[in-house]
Amino acid sequence: SMKSFVDYRDRYMPNQEVWLSEFGYDTNPNSVQRAPAIGTFSQQEVQGQWLVRSYLAVAAAGVDKASMFMSRDTNPNSSTQFDSSGLWTNTGAKKISWYYVYTLKNALTGMRFHEEQASGNANVKIYKFKNASGNGGAYVIWAPTSNQTTVNGYQLSLAGSPTSATLVEMVNGDTDGVSSALTISGGSVTVNVSERPIFVKVNDMP
């Protein structure tokens, strides 16, 4: 795992950075590196989900920099590995992954991975990100499966004493995602969880 590389670095080369310089998922259905269609999720949808989930995993592992390969398809009709792994096609058409990765960046700008929060549900994973300056942060929640699992009405426990919580959902065609206010009740908010990560931004995270 990436964490094992980071642990090795921390032990033997503490002044060196760890970079993940090439990863990605093709949208051509015949590539060995493909993101498959899952249930009603298209290949483009799954590619977007998996790229975001990969960035979250490397952040949690303590990797210093990560770069998916590559920004533009070489040839979306080719089954060769990485020829269709872009965020947009060779004609410039943006894929769903372009908007999802852009929303990830916008939602977590200025934050660093803090810790994983126990969810009490094997189908729900929660990562906490904290602002580098200030009291706020974000929870990122998703189902860590690949079979279109959903957990509706999940009660997300919020640490600290936040007075506001905003849900940010990734959608095709929007680089900021769609935001909506959540009601905090008893220190929790209710969200619907799927394999597409969602963000809950709060104004207090200890």
N, C-alpha and C positions, 0 to 999 in steps of 0.2 A: 504494500500500500504506500501511498505518498507519505503517510505519517512516518513510516519506517525510514524513508530517506531523510526526512526532517530530523528524526531522532538521531540518525547517524551523523548528520551535519552538526547538530547541537553538541554531540559528544566529542567528535574528532576535529571538526572544522568550524568552530562557532562564529567566525568572522566572514564566512562565505554565504552567498545567497543560494537558494534552491529555486530553479526555474523549471516549469513544465512548458517546453517550447513548441510542442506539436501534439494536438489531439483534435478529434473531431468526428463527425458522423455524416455519412453520405445520405443523400435523398434519392439516389438512383436505386430502384428496387433490386437490382442484380449485383450490387456491390457487396463484398464480404464485410465491409465496414459500415453497412447501412443502418440507419434508424428505421425500424420497421413500422408499418401501420399497426396500431394496437386498438382493437375494437373500432370505435368510431373516430379515433384519432388518426389523422393522415400522417404520412411520413414526414412532411414538413412540420407538423405540430409536434411530433415526437422528437425530431431533431432539435427544435427549440427548447422543449422541456429538458432533454438530456444535456444540452450545452449549459443551460442555467444550473442544473443540478451538479454538473461537473465543476463549474466554477465555485459553487458553494462547497463542494467536497474539498477542493484544493485550498480554499480559504481556511476551512476548518482544520486542515492538516498542517497549516503554518507555512505553506509554500509562498515564496516572496513574489513571484510573477508567473502568470500562466497565459498562454497565447494559443487560441484555437487555430487550426489550419483548415482553410484559409479564408480570407474575406470574400473572394469571388470564385464561383465555380469555374473550373477549367473547361468542363463540358458536362452539362447536366444529363446528357444522353449517354454518357460513357459509364460503364460498370467498373472501370479501374478505380482502385482504392484512392480516395481523397479527390477525385475529379469533380465530385458533386457535393463537396463538404462546405461550400461557401454560405455566407449570410445573404448573398444575392447571386443571381445567375450571371452567366457570361454576357447576357444582354442588358444587365443592370436592374432587372426586376428584383425587388426586395422580397426575401422569404419571410415566413413567420418568425424564424429564428433571429432575424435582424431586429425586429421589434421587441422580442422577449429579452435578448441580451442587452439591448439598449435600455429597457425598463429596469433590468437588474442593476445596471450601472447607475441609472438615475435614482433608483430607490435607496441604494446603499452608499451613495457618494458621501465621503467624510466619515464613514464608519469602518470599524475593524471587527473581525470575528471575536466574539467574547466567550461563548460556551454553548454546548448543546444542553437543551432543557429536556428532562424526562417528560414524555407525553402520556405515559400510562396506557398507550395503545400501540401495538406493534406496527400498525398501518399509518402511524403519524410520526413524522420526524420534525423536530423544532430546533433551529439554530438561532442564537441571539447575536446580534451585532450592536455594538455601542458606538455612539458618536465619539470621535477622537477628542472633541472639545464640546462641553455642554452635557446636559443630563439625559438627553433622549437616546433613542435607539430603535431597532426594528427586530421583530420576530419573523423568521422565514419558515413557513410551514408547508409540508407536502407529504404525500404518500410515497414512500421509497420503494414502490413496486413497479412492475411493467405489465400490468394486466387490467388497466383502467379501474383500479380500486378508487372508491370514494368513501369519505367519512363525513356525512352531513351532520350539522349541529354540534360540531366539536367545541368543547369548552376550553378555551386557551387561558391558562392562568398567567396573569401579568405580575411581574416582580415590582417591588417598590410601590410608589403611590402615584401612578399616572392619572391625569385628569382628562386626557384626550387620547383616542386611539383611531387611527385611520387605516382602512383596508386599501391596499393597492393590488389590483389584479392585472396580470399581463393579458393583453389582447392584440390580435393581429391589426396592424395599421396605426398603432399608437406607441410612441417611444417613451411616454411617461406612464403608461398603464391607465386604468380607470380607478379613481379614488372615491371612497365613500366613507362616511363617518360610522364608527361602531359605538354601541352603547356599552359602557363599562358597568357591570353589575356584580357586586361581591368580589371585586378584584379580577374578574374574568370577562372575556368577550366571546361571542359565539361566531364561529366561522365554518364554512364548508370546505373540506379538504379534498384535493384530488392530486393526481400525479403532476399537475402543473403548479409549481410553487406560487404561493401568495405571500404578501408582505403585510405585516401589521406594524405600523409606525406609531411610537408612543413618545410622550414628552418627558418621561422619567423611566430610567432603567439603571438600577444600582449595580 
